[in-house]
Amino acid sequence: MKKQIKIEGMHCSHCSGRVVRAFEAKGIACEIDLAKGLAVVSGDDKKLDDAALRDAVESLGFDVVDIKQI
């Protein structure tokens, strides 16, 4: 399964790197489009729970605007 997360507050490669590392630590693959403020995550359905994804991003100080399955 893949999900797209719209994130506000990522302004540089350091910010996006923190998001990638947070997801990878949970066993979730992550690709960032910094210009669009998007993260595309993929992995086991159980790991891609919307609430858990939101918590992972917001614990870093960023805001989740939207999460949708793609």
mmCIF file as Biopython writes it, N, C-alpha, C and O atoms, coordinates in Angstrom:
data_model
#
loop_
_atom_site.group_PDB
_atom_site.id
_atom_site.type_symbol
_atom_site.label_atom_id
_atom_site.label_alt_id
_atom_site.label_comp_id
_atom_site.label_asym_id
_atom_site.label_entity_id
_atom_site.label_seq_id
_atom_site.pdbx_PDB_ins_code
_atom_site.Cartn_x
_atom_site.Cartn_y
_atom_site.Cartn_z
_atom_site.occupancy
_atom_site.B_iso_or_equiv
_atom_site.auth_seq_id
_atom_site.auth_asym_id
_atom_site.pdbx_PDB_model_num
ATOM 1   N N  . MET A ? 1  ? 0.838  -1.172 0.000  1.0 0.0 1  A 1 
ATOM 2   C CA . MET A ? 1  ? 0.000  0.000  0.000  1.0 0.0 1  A 1 
ATOM 3   C C  . MET A ? 1  ? 0.887  1.240  0.000  1.0 0.0 1  A 1 
ATOM 4   O O  . MET A ? 1  ? 1.985  1.237  0.558  1.0 0.0 1  A 1 
ATOM 5   N N  . LYS A ? 2  ? 0.390  2.304  -0.638 1.0 0.0 2  A 1 
ATOM 6   C CA . LYS A ? 2  ? 1.078  3.591  -0.636 1.0 0.0 2  A 1 
ATOM 7   C C  . LYS A ? 2  ? 0.112  4.665  -0.169 1.0 0.0 2  A 1 
ATOM 8   O O  . LYS A ? 2  ? -1.084 4.624  -0.457 1.0 0.0 2  A 1 
ATOM 9   N N  . LYS A ? 3  ? 0.664  5.628  0.560  1.0 0.0 3  A 1 
ATOM 10  C CA . LYS A ? 3  ? -0.117 6.787  0.972  1.0 0.0 3  A 1 
ATOM 11  C C  . LYS A ? 3  ? 0.692  8.041  0.720  1.0 0.0 3  A 1 
ATOM 12  O O  . LYS A ? 3  ? 1.921  8.043  0.789  1.0 0.0 3  A 1 
ATOM 13  N N  . GLN A ? 4  ? -0.035 9.109  0.425  1.0 0.0 4  A 1 
ATOM 14  C CA . GLN A ? 4  ? 0.581  10.417 0.218  1.0 0.0 4  A 1 
ATOM 15  C C  . GLN A ? 4  ? 0.194  11.311 1.385  1.0 0.0 4  A 1 
ATOM 16  O O  . GLN A ? 4  ? -0.980 11.404 1.744  1.0 0.0 4  A 1 
ATOM 17  N N  . ILE A ? 5  ? 1.172  11.961 1.967  1.0 0.0 5  A 1 
ATOM 18  C CA . ILE A ? 5  ? 0.944  12.832 3.119  1.0 0.0 5  A 1 
ATOM 19  C C  . ILE A ? 5  ? 1.356  14.247 2.736  1.0 0.0 5  A 1 
ATOM 20  O O  . ILE A ? 5  ? 2.497  14.490 2.344  1.0 0.0 5  A 1 
ATOM 21  N N  . LYS A ? 6  ? 0.411  15.179 2.856  1.0 0.0 6  A 1 
ATOM 22  C CA . LYS A ? 6  ? 0.707  16.596 2.625  1.0 0.0 6  A 1 
ATOM 23  C C  . LYS A ? 6  ? 1.177  17.173 3.953  1.0 0.0 6  A 1 
ATOM 24  O O  . LYS A ? 6  ? 0.451  17.142 4.947  1.0 0.0 6  A 1 
ATOM 25  N N  . ILE A ? 7  ? 2.415  17.706 3.961  1.0 0.0 7  A 1 
ATOM 26  C CA . ILE A ? 7  ? 3.052  18.180 5.188  1.0 0.0 7  A 1 
ATOM 27  C C  . ILE A ? 7  ? 3.394  19.660 5.053  1.0 0.0 7  A 1 
ATOM 28  O O  . ILE A ? 7  ? 3.971  20.079 4.050  1.0 0.0 7  A 1 
ATOM 29  N N  . GLU A ? 8  ? 3.040  20.440 6.053  1.0 0.0 8  A 1 
ATOM 30  C CA . GLU A ? 8  ? 3.438  21.854 6.109  1.0 0.0 8  A 1 
ATOM 31  C C  . GLU A ? 8  ? 4.593  21.997 7.089  1.0 0.0 8  A 1 
ATOM 32  O O  . GLU A ? 8  ? 4.629  21.334 8.126  1.0 0.0 8  A 1 
ATOM 33  N N  . GLY A ? 9  ? 5.529  22.864 6.751  1.0 0.0 9  A 1 
ATOM 34  C CA . GLY A ? 9  ? 6.628  23.156 7.663  1.0 0.0 9  A 1 
ATOM 35  C C  . GLY A ? 9  ? 7.970  22.587 7.237  1.0 0.0 9  A 1 
ATOM 36  O O  . GLY A ? 9  ? 8.996  22.918 7.831  1.0 0.0 9  A 1 
ATOM 37  N N  . MET A ? 10 ? 7.980  21.726 6.206  1.0 0.0 10 A 1 
ATOM 38  C CA . MET A ? 10 ? 9.259  21.221 5.689  1.0 0.0 10 A 1 
ATOM 39  C C  . MET A ? 10 ? 9.802  22.264 4.715  1.0 0.0 10 A 1 
ATOM 40  O O  . MET A ? 10 ? 9.191  22.521 3.678  1.0 0.0 10 A 1 
ATOM 41  N N  . HIS A ? 11 ? 10.944 22.866 5.041  1.0 0.0 11 A 1 
ATOM 42  C CA . HIS A ? 11 ? 11.468 23.932 4.203  1.0 0.0 11 A 1 
ATOM 43  C C  . HIS A ? 11 ? 12.839 23.625 3.611  1.0 0.0 11 A 1 
ATOM 44  O O  . HIS A ? 11 ? 13.313 24.352 2.738  1.0 0.0 11 A 1 
ATOM 45  N N  . CYS A ? 12 ? 13.483 22.550 4.080  1.0 0.0 12 A 1 
ATOM 46  C CA . CYS A ? 12 ? 14.837 22.269 3.595  1.0 0.0 12 A 1 
ATOM 47  C C  . CYS A ? 12 ? 15.087 20.761 3.600  1.0 0.0 12 A 1 
ATOM 48  O O  . CYS A ? 12 ? 14.258 19.976 4.060  1.0 0.0 12 A 1 
ATOM 49  N N  . SER A ? 13 ? 16.240 20.383 3.082  1.0 0.0 13 A 1 
ATOM 50  C CA . SER A ? 13 ? 16.576 18.961 3.015  1.0 0.0 13 A 1 
ATOM 51  C C  . SER A ? 13 ? 16.779 18.363 4.409  1.0 0.0 13 A 1 
ATOM 52  O O  . SER A ? 13 ? 16.550 17.172 4.616  1.0 0.0 13 A 1 
ATOM 53  N N  . HIS A ? 14 ? 17.202 19.182 5.352  1.0 0.0 14 A 1 
ATOM 54  C CA . HIS A ? 14 ? 17.344 18.701 6.729  1.0 0.0 14 A 1 
ATOM 55  C C  . HIS A ? 14 ? 15.968 18.305 7.283  1.0 0.0 14 A 1 
ATOM 56  O O  . HIS A ? 14 ? 15.826 17.256 7.911  1.0 0.0 14 A 1 
ATOM 57  N N  . CYS A ? 15 ? 14.975 19.138 7.049  1.0 0.0 15 A 1 
ATOM 58  C CA . CYS A ? 15 ? 13.605 18.850 7.503  1.0 0.0 15 A 1 
ATOM 59  C C  . CYS A ? 15 ? 13.092 17.549 6.875  1.0 0.0 15 A 1 
ATOM 60  O O  . CYS A ? 15 ? 12.587 16.665 7.565  1.0 0.0 15 A 1 
ATOM 61  N N  . SER A ? 16 ? 13.234 17.459 5.566  1.0 0.0 16 A 1 
ATOM 62  C CA . SER A ? 16 ? 12.719 16.262 4.891  1.0 0.0 16 A 1 
ATOM 63  C C  . SER A ? 16 ? 13.494 15.019 5.320  1.0 0.0 16 A 1 
ATOM 64  O O  . SER A ? 16 ? 12.914 13.937 5.407  1.0 0.0 16 A 1 
ATOM 65  N N  . GLY A ? 17 ? 14.773 15.151 5.584  1.0 0.0 17 A 1 
ATOM 66  C CA . GLY A ? 17 ? 15.575 14.026 6.059  1.0 0.0 17 A 1 
ATOM 67  C C  . GLY A ? 17 ? 15.094 13.507 7.401  1.0 0.0 17 A 1 
ATOM 68  O O  . GLY A ? 17 ? 15.095 12.300 7.644  1.0 0.0 17 A 1 
ATOM 69  N N  . ARG A ? 18 ? 14.681 14.423 8.276  1.0 0.0 18 A 1 
ATOM 70  C CA . ARG A ? 18 ? 14.137 14.012 9.580  1.0 0.0 18 A 1 
ATOM 71  C C  . ARG A ? 18 ? 12.870 13.181 9.404  1.0 0.0 18 A 1 
ATOM 72  O O  . ARG A ? 18 ? 12.659 12.200 10.116 1.0 0.0 18 A 1 
ATOM 73  N N  . VAL A ? 19 ? 12.023 13.583 8.445  1.0 0.0 19 A 1 
ATOM 74  C CA . VAL A ? 19 ? 10.785 12.845 8.185  1.0 0.0 19 A 1 
ATOM 75  C C  . VAL A ? 19 ? 11.113 11.452 7.639  1.0 0.0 19 A 1 
ATOM 76  O O  . VAL A ? 19 ? 10.545 10.456 8.088  1.0 0.0 19 A 1 
ATOM 77  N N  . VAL A ? 20 ? 12.016 11.388 6.687  1.0 0.0 20 A 1 
ATOM 78  C CA . VAL A ? 20 ? 12.408 10.096 6.104  1.0 0.0 20 A 1 
ATOM 79  C C  . VAL A ? 20 ? 12.964 9.166  7.182  1.0 0.0 20 A 1 
ATOM 80  O O  . VAL A ? 20 ? 12.575 8.000  7.254  1.0 0.0 20 A 1 
ATOM 81  N N  . ARG A ? 21 ? 13.864 9.670  8.013  1.0 0.0 21 A 1 
ATOM 82  C CA . ARG A ? 21 ? 14.460 8.834  9.067  1.0 0.0 21 A 1 
ATOM 83  C C  . ARG A ? 21 ? 13.406 8.355  10.077 1.0 0.0 21 A 1 
ATOM 84  O O  . ARG A ? 21 ? 13.479 7.227  10.565 1.0 0.0 21 A 1 
ATOM 85  N N  . ALA A ? 22 ? 12.437 9.209  10.382 1.0 0.0 22 A 1 
ATOM 86  C CA . ALA A ? 22 ? 11.386 8.822  11.330 1.0 0.0 22 A 1 
ATOM 87  C C  . ALA A ? 22 ? 10.563 7.662  10.779 1.0 0.0 22 A 1 
ATOM 88  O O  . ALA A ? 22 ? 10.232 6.729  11.510 1.0 0.0 22 A 1 
ATOM 89  N N  . PHE A ? 23 ? 10.238 7.721  9.498  1.0 0.0 23 A 1 
ATOM 90  C CA . PHE A ? 23 ? 9.469  6.630  8.896  1.0 0.0 23 A 1 
ATOM 91  C C  . PHE A ? 23 ? 10.314 5.371  8.734  1.0 0.0 23 A 1 
ATOM 92  O O  . PHE A ? 23 ? 9.843  4.269  9.014  1.0 0.0 23 A 1 
ATOM 93  N N  . GLU A ? 24 ? 11.544 5.525  8.288  1.0 0.0 24 A 1 
ATOM 94  C CA . GLU A ? 24 ? 12.412 4.357  8.103  1.0 0.0 24 A 1 
ATOM 95  C C  . GLU A ? 24 ? 12.656 3.637  9.418  1.0 0.0 24 A 1 
ATOM 96  O O  . GLU A ? 24 ? 12.806 2.415  9.426  1.0 0.0 24 A 1 
ATOM 97  N N  . ALA A ? 25 ? 12.701 4.358  10.526 1.0 0.0 25 A 1 
ATOM 98  C CA . ALA A ? 25 ? 12.875 3.725  11.836 1.0 0.0 25 A 1 
ATOM 99  C C  . ALA A ? 25 ? 11.679 2.843  12.192 1.0 0.0 25 A 1 
ATOM 100 O O  . ALA A ? 25 ? 11.794 1.932  13.012 1.0 0.0 25 A 1 
ATOM 101 N N  . LYS A ? 26 ? 10.543 3.117  11.578 1.0 0.0 26 A 1 
ATOM 102 C CA . LYS A ? 26 ? 9.327  2.325  11.809 1.0 0.0 26 A 1 
ATOM 103 C C  . LYS A ? 26 ? 9.125  1.262  10.728 1.0 0.0 26 A 1 
ATOM 104 O O  . LYS A ? 26 ? 8.100  0.582  10.706 1.0 0.0 26 A 1 
ATOM 105 N N  . GLY A ? 27 ? 10.103 1.122  9.832  1.0 0.0 27 A 1 
ATOM 106 C CA . GLY A ? 27 ? 10.006 0.123  8.768  1.0 0.0 27 A 1 
ATOM 107 C C  . GLY A ? 27 ? 9.133  0.553  7.608  1.0 0.0 27 A 1 
ATOM 108 O O  . GLY A ? 27 ? 8.571  -0.287 6.906  1.0 0.0 27 A 1 
ATOM 109 N N  . ILE A ? 28 ? 9.013  1.864  7.401  1.0 0.0 28 A 1 
ATOM 110 C CA . ILE A ? 28 ? 8.174  2.420  6.336  1.0 0.0 28 A 1 
ATOM 111 C C  . ILE A ? 28 ? 9.081  3.131  5.341  1.0 0.0 28 A 1 
ATOM 112 O O  . ILE A ? 28 ? 9.873  3.993  5.722  1.0 0.0 28 A 1 
ATOM 113 N N  . ALA A ? 29 ? 8.964  2.766  4.066  1.0 0.0 29 A 1 
ATOM 114 C CA . ALA A ? 29 ? 9.729  3.451  3.022  1.0 0.0 29 A 1 
ATOM 115 C C  . ALA A ? 29 ? 9.098  4.813  2.769  1.0 0.0 29 A 1 
ATOM 116 O O  . ALA A ? 29 ? 7.876  4.954  2.805  1.0 0.0 29 A 1 
ATOM 117 N N  . CYS A ? 30 ? 9.938  5.816  2.512  1.0 0.0 30 A 1 
ATOM 118 C CA . CYS A ? 30 ? 9.437  7.179  2.354  1.0 0.0 30 A 1 
ATOM 119 C C  . CYS A ? 30 ? 10.226 7.919  1.288  1.0 0.0 30 A 1 
ATOM 120 O O  . CYS A ? 30 ? 11.455 7.874  1.256  1.0 0.0 30 A 1 
ATOM 121 N N  . GLU A ? 31 ? 9.489  8.604  0.409  1.0 0.0 31 A 1 
ATOM 122 C CA . GLU A ? 31 ? 10.085 9.497  -0.579 1.0 0.0 31 A 1 
ATOM 123 C C  . GLU A ? 31 ? 9.468  10.869 -0.372 1.0 0.0 31 A 1 
ATOM 124 O O  . GLU A ? 31 ? 8.263  10.980 -0.144 1.0 0.0 31 A 1 
ATOM 125 N N  . ILE A ? 32 ? 10.283 11.918 -0.451 1.0 0.0 32 A 1 
ATOM 126 C CA . ILE A ? 32 ? 9.830  13.284 -0.204 1.0 0.0 32 A 1 
ATOM 127 C C  . ILE A ? 32 ? 9.916  14.105 -1.482 1.0 0.0 32 A 1 
ATOM 128 O O  . ILE A ? 32 ? 10.901 14.028 -2.216 1.0 0.0 32 A 1 
ATOM 129 N N  . ASP A ? 33 ? 8.874  14.893 -1.743 1.0 0.0 33 A 1 
ATOM 130 C CA . ASP A ? 33 ? 8.906  15.942 -2.762 1.0 0.0 33 A 1 
ATOM 131 C C  . ASP A ? 33 ? 8.848  17.245 -1.977 1.0 0.0 33 A 1 
ATOM 132 O O  . ASP A ? 33 ? 7.770  17.736 -1.642 1.0 0.0 33 A 1 
ATOM 133 N N  . LEU A ? 34 ? 10.013 17.794 -1.692 1.0 0.0 34 A 1 
ATOM 134 C CA . LEU A ? 34 ? 10.121 18.975 -0.834 1.0 0.0 34 A 1 
ATOM 135 C C  . LEU A ? 34 ? 9.392  20.175 -1.430 1.0 0.0 34 A 1 
ATOM 136 O O  . LEU A ? 34 ? 8.746  20.931 -0.703 1.0 0.0 34 A 1 
ATOM 137 N N  . ALA A ? 35 ? 9.491  20.355 -2.744 1.0 0.0 35 A 1 
ATOM 138 C CA . ALA A ? 35 ? 8.861  21.501 -3.394 1.0 0.0 35 A 1 
ATOM 139 C C  . ALA A ? 35 ? 7.340  21.491 -3.224 1.0 0.0 35 A 1 
ATOM 140 O O  . ALA A ? 35 ? 6.717  22.546 -3.109 1.0 0.0 35 A 1 
ATOM 141 N N  . LYS A ? 36 ? 6.753  20.302 -3.209 1.0 0.0 36 A 1 
ATOM 142 C CA . LYS A ? 36 ? 5.297  20.182 -3.077 1.0 0.0 36 A 1 
ATOM 143 C C  . LYS A ? 36 ? 4.867  19.926 -1.635 1.0 0.0 36 A 1 
ATOM 144 O O  . LYS A ? 36 ? 3.675  19.965 -1.328 1.0 0.0 36 A 1 
ATOM 145 N N  . GLY A ? 37 ? 5.825  19.664 -0.750 1.0 0.0 37 A 1 
ATOM 146 C CA . GLY A ? 37 ? 5.489  19.369 0.635  1.0 0.0 37 A 1 
ATOM 147 C C  . GLY A ? 37 ? 4.795  18.032 0.794  1.0 0.0 37 A 1 
ATOM 148 O O  . GLY A ? 37 ? 3.885  17.887 1.610  1.0 0.0 37 A 1 
ATOM 149 N N  . LEU A ? 38 ? 5.231  17.051 0.009  1.0 0.0 38 A 1 
ATOM 150 C CA . LEU A ? 38 ? 4.597  15.734 0.020  1.0 0.0 38 A 1 
ATOM 151 C C  . LEU A ? 38 ? 5.563  14.645 0.442  1.0 0.0 38 A 1 
ATOM 152 O O  . LEU A ? 38 ? 6.747  14.668 0.105  1.0 0.0 38 A 1 
ATOM 153 N N  . ALA A ? 39 ? 5.030  13.694 1.182  1.0 0.0 39 A 1 
ATOM 154 C CA . ALA A ? 39 ? 5.746  12.461 1.488  1.0 0.0 39 A 1 
ATOM 155 C C  . ALA A ? 39 ? 4.911  11.317 0.947  1.0 0.0 39 A 1 
ATOM 156 O O  . ALA A ? 39 ? 3.703  11.261 1.179  1.0 0.0 39 A 1 
ATOM 157 N N  . VAL A ? 40 ? 5.546  10.407 0.230  1.0 0.0 40 A 1 
ATOM 158 C CA . VAL A ? 40 ? 4.877  9.193  -0.226 1.0 0.0 40 A 1 
ATOM 159 C C  . VAL A ? 40 ? 5.488  8.049  0.563  1.0 0.0 40 A 1 
ATOM 160 O O  . VAL A ? 40 ? 6.690  7.792  0.489  1.0 0.0 40 A 1 
ATOM 161 N N  . VAL A ? 41 ? 4.638  7.367  1.320  1.0 0.0 41 A 1 
ATOM 162 C CA . VAL A ? 41 ? 5.102  6.268  2.163  1.0 0.0 41 A 1 
ATOM 163 C C  . VAL A ? 41 ? 4.523  4.966  1.652  1.0 0.0 41 A 1 
ATOM 164 O O  . VAL A ? 41 ? 3.413  4.929  1.120  1.0 0.0 41 A 1 
ATOM 165 N N  . SER A ? 42 ? 5.287  3.899  1.821  1.0 0.0 42 A 1 
ATOM 166 C CA . SER A ? 42 ? 4.804  2.587  1.402  1.0 0.0 42 A 1 
ATOM 167 C C  . SER A ? 42 ? 5.293  1.536  2.385  1.0 0.0 42 A 1 
ATOM 168 O O  . SER A ? 42 ? 6.353  1.666  2.998  1.0 0.0 42 A 1 
ATOM 169 N N  . GLY A ? 43 ? 4.495  0.505  2.512  1.0 0.0 43 A 1 
ATOM 170 C CA . GLY A ? 43 ? 4.850  -0.569 3.423  1.0 0.0 43 A 1 
ATOM 171 C C  . GLY A ? 43 ? 3.645  -1.412 3.778  1.0 0.0 43 A 1 
ATOM 172 O O  . GLY A ? 43 ? 2.610  -1.367 3.114  1.0 0.0 43 A 1 
ATOM 173 N N  . ASP A ? 44 ? 3.800  -2.169 4.821  1.0 0.0 44 A 1 
ATOM 174 C CA . ASP A ? 44 ? 2.763  -3.037 5.337  1.0 0.0 44 A 1 
ATOM 175 C C  . ASP A ? 44 ? 1.546  -2.205 5.736  1.0 0.0 44 A 1 
ATOM 176 O O  . ASP A ? 44 ? 1.682  -1.154 6.363  1.0 0.0 44 A 1 
ATOM 177 N N  . ASP A ? 45 ? 0.360  -2.680 5.370  1.0 0.0 45 A 1 
ATOM 178 C CA . ASP A ? 45 ? -0.881 -1.958 5.676  1.0 0.0 45 A 1 
ATOM 179 C C  . ASP A ? 45 ? -1.005 -1.608 7.156  1.0 0.0 45 A 1 
ATOM 180 O O  . ASP A ? 45 ? -1.497 -0.534 7.502  1.0 0.0 45 A 1 
ATOM 181 N N  . LYS A ? 46 ? -0.564 -2.503 8.018  1.0 0.0 46 A 1 
ATOM 182 C CA . LYS A ? 46 ? -0.686 -2.282 9.464  1.0 0.0 46 A 1 
ATOM 183 C C  . LYS A ? 46 ? 0.154  -1.093 9.923  1.0 0.0 46 A 1 
ATOM 184 O O  . LYS A ? 46 ? -0.211 -0.406 10.878 1.0 0.0 46 A 1 
ATOM 185 N N  . LYS A ? 47 ? 1.273  -0.847 9.250  1.0 0.0 47 A 1 
ATOM 186 C CA . LYS A ? 47 ? 2.159  0.251  9.629  1.0 0.0 47 A 1 
ATOM 187 C C  . LYS A ? 47 ? 1.690  1.596  9.072  1.0 0.0 47 A 1 
ATOM 188 O O  . LYS A ? 47 ? 2.143  2.648  9.523  1.0 0.0 47 A 1 
ATOM 189 N N  . LEU A ? 48 ? 0.786  1.562  8.097  1.0 0.0 48 A 1 
ATOM 190 C CA . LEU A ? 48 ? 0.361  2.783  7.436  1.0 0.0 48 A 1 
ATOM 191 C C  . LEU A ? 48 ? -0.979 3.298  7.960  1.0 0.0 48 A 1 
ATOM 192 O O  . LEU A ? 48 ? -1.774 3.858  7.205  1.0 0.0 48 A 1 
ATOM 193 N N  . ASP A ? 49 ? -1.220 3.108  9.234  1.0 0.0 49 A 1 
ATOM 194 C CA . ASP A ? 49 ? -2.403 3.647  9.888  1.0 0.0 49 A 1 
ATOM 195 C C  . ASP A ? 49 ? -2.309 5.175  9.886  1.0 0.0 49 A 1 
ATOM 196 O O  . ASP A ? 49 ? -1.275 5.735  10.251 1.0 0.0 49 A 1 
ATOM 197 N N  . ASP A ? 50 ? -3.383 5.841  9.479  1.0 0.0 50 A 1 
ATOM 198 C CA . ASP A ? 50 ? -3.350 7.307  9.363  1.0 0.0 50 A 1 
ATOM 199 C C  . ASP A ? 50 ? -2.945 7.991  10.664 1.0 0.0 50 A 1 
ATOM 200 O O  . ASP A ? 50 ? -2.147 8.928  10.647 1.0 0.0 50 A 1 
ATOM 201 N N  . ALA A ? 51 ? -3.479 7.539  11.771 1.0 0.0 51 A 1 
ATOM 202 C CA . ALA A ? 51 ? -3.165 8.166  13.063 1.0 0.0 51 A 1 
ATOM 203 C C  . ALA A ? 51 ? -1.681 8.010  13.395 1.0 0.0 51 A 1 
ATOM 204 O O  . ALA A ? 51 ? -1.058 8.947  13.895 1.0 0.0 51 A 1 
ATOM 205 N N  . ALA A ? 52 ? -1.110 6.837  13.121 1.0 0.0 52 A 1 
ATOM 206 C CA . ALA A ? 52 ? 0.308  6.600  13.403 1.0 0.0 52 A 1 
ATOM 207 C C  . ALA A ? 52 ? 1.193  7.448  12.485 1.0 0.0 52 A 1 
ATOM 208 O O  . ALA A ? 52 ? 2.218  7.977  12.917 1.0 0.0 52 A 1 
ATOM 209 N N  . LEU A ? 53 ? 0.790  7.573  11.215 1.0 0.0 53 A 1 
ATOM 210 C CA . LEU A ? 53 ? 1.556  8.405  10.285 1.0 0.0 53 A 1 
ATOM 211 C C  . LEU A ? 53 ? 1.522  9.864  10.727 1.0 0.0 53 A 1 
ATOM 212 O O  . LEU A ? 53 ? 2.545  10.549 10.727 1.0 0.0 53 A 1 
ATOM 213 N N  . ARG A ? 54 ? 0.339  10.327 11.101 1.0 0.0 54 A 1 
ATOM 214 C CA . ARG A ? 54 ? 0.181  11.712 11.565 1.0 0.0 54 A 1 
ATOM 215 C C  . ARG A ? 54 ? 1.047  11.961 12.810 1.0 0.0 54 A 1 
ATOM 216 O O  . ARG A ? 54 ? 1.732  12.979 12.909 1.0 0.0 54 A 1 
ATOM 217 N N  . ASP A ? 55 ? 1.003  11.022 13.748 1.0 0.0 55 A 1 
ATOM 218 C CA . ASP A ? 55 ? 1.798  11.165 14.975 1.0 0.0 55 A 1 
ATOM 219 C C  . ASP A ? 55 ? 3.291  11.238 14.677 1.0 0.0 55 A 1 
ATOM 220 O O  . ASP A ? 55 ? 4.013  12.036 15.275 1.0 0.0 55 A 1 
ATOM 221 N N  . ALA A ? 56 ? 3.751  10.396 13.744 1.0 0.0 56 A 1 
ATOM 222 C CA . ALA A ? 56 ? 5.182  10.374 13.411 1.0 0.0 56 A 1 
ATOM 223 C C  . ALA A ? 56 ? 5.634  11.723 12.866 1.0 0.0 56 A 1 
ATOM 224 O O  . ALA A ? 56 ? 6.716  12.199 13.210 1.0 0.0 56 A 1 
ATOM 225 N N  . VAL A ? 57 ? 4.817  12.340 12.022 1.0 0.0 57 A 1 
ATOM 226 C CA . VAL A ? 57 ? 5.174  13.627 11.417 1.0 0.0 57 A 1 
ATOM 227 C C  . VAL A ? 57 ? 5.035  14.764 12.430 1.0 0.0 57 A 1 
ATOM 228 O O  . VAL A ? 57 ? 5.924  15.605 12.559 1.0 0.0 57 A 1 
ATOM 229 N N  . GLU A ? 58 ? 3.919  14.778 13.141 1.0 0.0 58 A 1 
ATOM 230 C CA . GLU A ? 58 ? 3.666  15.887 14.065 1.0 0.0 58 A 1 
ATOM 231 C C  . GLU A ? 58 ? 4.599  15.863 15.273 1.0 0.0 58 A 1 
ATOM 232 O O  . GLU A ? 58 ? 4.840  16.903 15.886 1.0 0.0 58 A 1 
ATOM 233 N N  . SER A ? 59 ? 5.127  14.689 15.623 1.0 0.0 59 A 1 
ATOM 234 C CA . SER A ? 59 ? 6.091  14.621 16.729 1.0 0.0 59 A 1 
ATOM 235 C C  . SER A ? 59 ? 7.399  15.328 16.374 1.0 0.0 59 A 1 
ATOM 236 O O  . SER A ? 59 ? 8.192  15.659 17.255 1.0 0.0 59 A 1 
ATOM 237 N N  . LEU A ? 60 ? 7.619  15.556 15.078 1.0 0.0 60 A 1 
ATOM 238 C CA . LEU A ? 60 ? 8.811  16.263 14.608 1.0 0.0 60 A 1 
ATOM 239 C C  . LEU A ? 60 ? 8.578  17.769 14.510 1.0 0.0 60 A 1 
ATOM 240 O O  . LEU A ? 60 ? 9.500  18.524 14.203 1.0 0.0 60 A 1 
ATOM 241 N N  . GLY A ? 61 ? 7.347  18.205 14.770 1.0 0.0 61 A 1 
ATOM 242 C CA . GLY A ? 61 ? 7.040  19.633 14.731 1.0 0.0 61 A 1 
ATOM 243 C C  . GLY A ? 61 ? 6.434  20.111 13.426 1.0 0.0 61 A 1 
ATOM 244 O O  . GLY A ? 61 ? 6.278  21.316 13.228 1.0 0.0 61 A 1 
ATOM 245 N N  . PHE A ? 62 ? 6.090  19.199 12.533 1.0 0.0 62 A 1 
ATOM 246 C CA . PHE A ? 62 ? 5.464  19.561 11.267 1.0 0.0 62 A 1 
ATOM 247 C C  . PHE A ? 62 ? 3.964  19.318 11.351 1.0 0.0 62 A 1 
ATOM 248 O O  . PHE A ? 62 ? 3.499  18.577 12.217 1.0 0.0 62 A 1 
ATOM 249 N N  . ASP A ? 63 ? 3.208  19.938 10.456 1.0 0.0 63 A 1 
ATOM 250 C CA . ASP A ? 63 ? 1.754  19.782 10.429 1.0 0.0 63 A 1 
ATOM 251 C C  . ASP A ? 63 ? 1.344  18.901 9.263  1.0 0.0 63 A 1 
ATOM 252 O O  . ASP A ? 63 ? 1.828  19.074 8.144  1.0 0.0 63 A 1 
ATOM 253 N N  . VAL A ? 64 ? 0.446  17.949 9.528  1.0 0.0 64 A 1 
ATOM 254 C CA . VAL A ? 64 ? -0.117 17.111 8.481  1.0 0.0 64 A 1 
ATOM 255 C C  . VAL A ? 64 ? -1.419 17.757 8.014  1.0 0.0 64 A 1 
ATOM 256 O O  . VAL A ? 64 ? -2.335 17.971 8.808  1.0 0.0 64 A 1 
ATOM 257 N N  . VAL A ? 65 ? -1.491 18.063 6.724  1.0 0.0 65 A 1 
ATOM 258 C CA . VAL A ? 65 ? -2.667 18.689 6.151  1.0 0.0 65 A 1 
ATOM 259 C C  . VAL A ? 65 ? -3.638 17.633 5.645  1.0 0.0 65 A 1 
ATOM 260 O O  . VAL A ? 65 ? -4.851 17.774 5.798  1.0 0.0 65 A 1 
ATOM 261 N N  . ASP A ? 66 ? -3.099 16.567 5.038  1.0 0.0 66 A 1 
ATOM 262 C CA . ASP A ? 66 ? -3.943 15.550 4.415  1.0 0.0 66 A 1 
ATOM 263 C C  . ASP A ? 66 ? -3.180 14.250 4.274  1.0 0.0 66 A 1 
ATOM 264 O O  . ASP A ? 66 ? -1.966 14.247 4.076  1.0 0.0 66 A 1 
ATOM 265 N N  . ILE A ? 67 ? -3.902 13.151 4.377  1.0 0.0 67 A 1 
ATOM 266 C CA . ILE A ? 67 ? -3.344 11.821 4.099  1.0 0.0 67 A 1 
ATOM 267 C C  . ILE A ? 67 ? -4.322 11.110 3.188  1.0 0.0 67 A 1 
ATOM 268 O O  . ILE A ? 67 ? -5.513 11.031 3.487  1.0 0.0 67 A 1 
ATOM 269 N N  . LYS A ? 68 ? -3.820 10.590 2.070  1.0 0.0 68 A 1 
ATOM 270 C CA . LYS A ? 68 ? -4.702 9.828  1.185  1.0 0.0 68 A 1 
ATOM 271 C C  . LYS A ? 68 ? -3.966 8.639  0.593  1.0 0.0 68 A 1 
ATOM 272 O O  . LYS A ? 68 ? -2.752 8.667  0.386  1.0 0.0 68 A 1 
ATOM 273 N N  . GLN A ? 69 ? -4.733 7.603  0.329  1.0 0.0 69 A 1 
ATOM 274 C CA . GLN A ? 69 ? -4.163 6.402  -0.278 1.0 0.0 69 A 1 
ATOM 275 C C  . GLN A ? 69 ? -4.010 6.654  -1.772 1.0 0.0 69 A 1 
ATOM 276 O O  . GLN A ? 69 ? -4.884 7.242  -2.409 1.0 0.0 69 A 1 
ATOM 277 N N  . ILE A ? 70 ? -2.886 6.200  -2.321 1.0 0.0 70 A 1 
ATOM 278 C CA . ILE A ? 70 ? -2.646 6.362  -3.754 1.0 0.0 70 A 1 
ATOM 279 C C  . ILE A ? 70 ? -2.371 5.023  -4.396 1.0 0.0 70 A 1 
ATOM 280 O O  . ILE A ? 70 ? -2.144 4.953  -5.604 1.0 0.0 70 A 1 
#
